[in-house]
Each structure stands twice: as structure tokens, then as C-alpha cells.
Amino acid sequence: MSRYIKKSLTEGEEVIIKAKKSWWYITWPTICLIGAVVALVFAIPPIAALADTVTVNVPIIDRMLPYVFKYVLPVLLGLVLGLCTFIPFYRHWVTFLTLQLVLTNKRLISKVGLFSIRSLDIPVDKLDHIEIRHTLFGGWVHNYDVEIASVSGTDGVIQKNKKTVRTFCGISNAKKLREALQNAVEQHAEASRKLQAQEIASAMRAC
């Protein structure tokens, strides 16, 4: 258990389940980044070779073509492939390495982020529902997106008659997490009903 979760626990609070992260969540972005690097390695020499074969009748442009094919086009291609693959790679790895999502007998606690950190603390009685989404292949490799909704006044946002929704990606034990969350909500509701019944009974005896 992480230091953050240990410090967050209060007296009498116990961890019911901790979200596990799916390795596939970082596998695909990593494959894409490696593929982009390999593509650049094989693509740059043919592009640079065009500088010796392509010519035009305009002297100024003809003198610029070698620089375009040897430097400008490889750099542009590298930037496009780099941005398209490195940004998802970075975001997925940061989420994978920093995500902490824990359900206790009192609340749901989460923390994610490296430089921009987002934390979440929802009491069990404020939890509304949990939804699991995945692709066909994602179901095979246990790579799920978990959407957790809570009633207003949680996550630091007070919204009248609205819900706060947070989505956590790359969770492998999402189904167990949903089952544990539903059980925690039901147990809390049952305890609240018993307490209310006791209070009503006490009030009737007092009368």
C-alpha cells in the first residue's frame, strides 16, 4: 500500500479493494512509439536520397531541394510521428505509474498525476454508480475504463442537482471493483436504515 493511502486512512478505516492496473494500457502506446522510431530510421535515408534525383528548372528552388529532402522533411516527419506517439506514451505511463485507487469501508480514495496531481475522496454514501467500458479486445486483455459517479458536493465541486463523474483508465480488476463498491453502498444503506429505525423506535418509546 502506498504512503499516500496509509496517511489517508482514518481510525477504524479498512481497505476493501485496491484497483489493479492493466499492462496492456501501456503496451500499445509503447509499441506505437517504437514503431514510429523504426519507421523514421528506415524512412529518412530514402527521403534524403531524393535530394540527388529530384530537380526543377527554377535555380533557386533547385538549390533549396537538397536541404529540404535532407533536413526539413525528416525533421517534420519526426515531429509529426513524435507528437502523435510520444504524447499518448507519456500520458499512459504517467497514469500507470501514479494511479492509486482504493475503496475502503468508508470512502473511495484516488490520486493520479506526476506534475499535475488530481486527488479524489468520496464518502461511500455519496457514491452513485460505477460503469465499466471496454473494447472487444480490451475485455480479452482485461483493460477496462471505470467511470465512477457521485452526487453533488464531492471531488471539491459543489453542483446542485448534478453528479460528479470521474473516469479511470487501464483498470484490470474493474469487475471486482464494481462488485465491492456496490456491496459497500448497500451495506452503508442497510446500516443507515437500521440506525433510522432505531431512532424512530427510541422516539416512539420516549412518547
C-alpha positions in Angstrom: 0.0 0.0 0.0 1.3 3.4 -0.9 2.3 6.1 1.7 -0.5 8.4 0.4 -3.2 5.8 1.1 -1.8 4.9 4.5 -1.8 8.5 5.6 -5.3 9.0 4.3 -6.8 6.2 6.3 -8.6 7.2 9.5 -9.2 5.2 12.7 -11.3 2.2 12.0 -11.0 2.5 8.3 -10.0 -0.6 6.3 -9.1 -1.1 2.7 -11.6 -3.4 0.9 -10.1 -3.4 -2.6 -7.3 -1.7 -4.5 -7.6 -1.1 -8.2 -5.0 -3.1 -10.3 -3.6 -1.6 -13.4 -3.6 -3.3 -16.8 -0.3 -3.8 -18.5 -2.0 -3.6 -21.9 -2.8 0.1 -21.1 0.9 0.9 -21.6 1.8 -1.8 -24.0 0.0 -0.4 -27.1 1.4 3.2 -26.7 4.8 1.7 -26.2 4.5 -0.4 -29.4 3.4 2.7 -31.3 6.3 4.8 -30.1 8.8 2.1 -31.0 7.1 1.6 -34.4 7.4 5.4 -35.1 11.1 5.3 -34.2 11.7 2.3 -36.5 9.7 3.9 -39.3 11.9 7.1 -39.0 15.1 5.1 -39.2 14.0 3.4 -42.4 12.3 6.4 -43.9 14.9 9.0 -43.6 17.6 7.5 -45.9 15.2 7.2 -48.9 13.9 10.7 -48.3 17.4 12.1 -48.2 18.4 10.2 -51.3 15.7 12.1 -53.3 17.9 15.2 -53.0 20.2 13.7 -55.7 17.4 12.7 -58.1 14.8 15.4 -57.9 15.5 18.6 -59.9 13.4 21.5 -61.1 14.0 24.2 -63.8 14.0 27.1 -61.2 17.6 27.6 -60.0 16.6 29.0 -56.5 14.3 26.1 -55.8 16.7 23.6 -57.2 19.4 24.8 -54.8 17.0 24.5 -51.9 15.8 21.0 -52.7 18.8 19.2 -51.2 18.2 20.9 -47.8 14.5 20.2 -47.9 14.9 16.5 -48.5 17.9 16.1 -46.2 16.8 18.2 -43.3 13.4 19.8 -43.5 11.3 16.7 -44.4 13.0 14.4 -41.9 12.5 16.9 -39.1 8.9 17.5 -40.0 8.2 13.7 -40.2 9.9 13.2 -36.9 7.9 15.9 -35.3 4.6 14.6 -36.6 5.3 10.9 -35.6 6.9 12.0 -32.4 4.0 14.1 -31.2 1.4 11.5 -32.3 3.1 8.7 -30.4 5.1 10.3 -27.6 2.2 12.2 -26.0 -0.1 9.1 -25.6 3.0 7.2 -24.5 3.8 9.8 -21.8 0.2 10.1 -20.6 -0.4 6.4 -20.3 2.9 5.7 -18.5 2.3 8.6 -16.0 -1.2 7.3 -15.3 0.1 3.7 -15.0 2.9 4.6 -12.6 1.0 7.1 -10.4 -2.6 6.0 -10.3 -3.8 4.9 -6.8 -7.5 3.9 -6.5 -8.7 2.3 -3.3 -12.1 1.5 -1.8 -12.4 1.4 1.9 -15.3 0.7 4.2 -15.9 4.5 4.5 -14.9 6.1 1.2 -13.3 5.9 -2.2 -9.8 7.4 -2.4 -7.7 8.1 -5.5 -4.7 10.0 -6.6 -3.1 10.3 -10.0 -0.5 12.6 -11.7 3.1 13.5 -11.7 3.3 17.3 -12.1 -0.4 18.0 -12.1 -1.9 15.8 -9.4 -5.6 15.0 -9.1 -7.0 13.5 -5.9 -10.4 12.2 -5.1 -12.1 11.5 -1.8 -15.7 10.3 -1.9 -17.7 9.0 1.1 -19.5 5.8 0.5 -22.9 7.4 1.0 -22.1 9.9 -1.9 -21.3 7.2 -4.4 -23.9 6.9 -7.1 -22.9 4.3 -9.6 -19.9 2.7 -11.3 -19.8 1.9 -15.0 -17.3 -0.3 -16.9 -16.4 0.3 -20.5 -14.1 -1.7 -22.8 -13.5 -2.7 -26.4 -13.8 -6.3 -27.5 -10.1 -6.8 -27.4 -9.9 -4.8 -24.1 -12.2 -7.4 -22.5 -9.8 -10.2 -23.5 -6.7 -8.5 -22.1 -8.6 -7.1 -19.0 -8.1 -3.4 -19.9 -11.2 -1.5 -18.7 -12.2 2.1 -18.2 -14.0 2.6 -15.0 -16.5 5.5 -14.7 -17.5 6.5 -11.1 -20.3 8.9 -10.5 -21.0 10.6 -7.2 -23.7 13.0 -6.0 -23.0 16.8 -5.7 -20.6 18.1 -3.2 -17.7 15.7 -3.8 -14.4 16.0 -5.6 -14.2 19.6 -4.4 -17.0 20.6 -6.7 -20.4 21.6 -5.4 -23.0 21.2 -8.2 -26.7 21.5 -7.4 -28.7 18.5 -8.6 -25.8 17.3 -10.6 -23.3 14.4 -10.5 -19.5 14.5 -10.5 -18.1 11.8 -12.9 -14.5 10.6 -12.9 -13.1 8.1 -15.4 -10.1 5.9 -14.5 -8.5 4.1 -17.5 -6.4 0.9 -17.6 -8.0 -1.0 -14.7 -7.7 -4.8 -14.8 -9.9 -5.8 -11.9 -12.7 -3.4 -12.8 -15.5 -6.0 -12.3 -14.3 -6.9 -8.7 -14.0 -3.2 -8.0 -17.6 -2.6 -9.2 -18.9 -5.5 -7.1 -17.1 -4.3 -4.0 -18.3 -0.8 -4.5 -21.9 -1.9 -4.9 -21.6 -4.1 -1.8 -20.2 -1.1 0.2 -23.0 1.1 -0.9 -25.6 -1.5 0.0 -24.1 -2.2 3.4 -24.0 1.5 4.2 -27.6 1.9 3.1 -28.6 -1.0 5.3 -26.7 0.4 8.3 -28.4 3.8 7.7 -31.9 2.1 7.6 -31.2 0.3 10.9 -30.0 3.4 12.5 -33.0 5.3 11.3 -35.3 2.5 12.6 -33.6 2.6 16.0 -34.0 6.4 16.2 -37.7 6.1 15.3 -38.2 3.3 17.9 -36.4 5.4 20.5 -38.6 8.4 19.7 -41.8 6.3 20.0 -40.7 4.9 23.4 -40.0 8.4 24.6 -43.5 9.5 23.7 
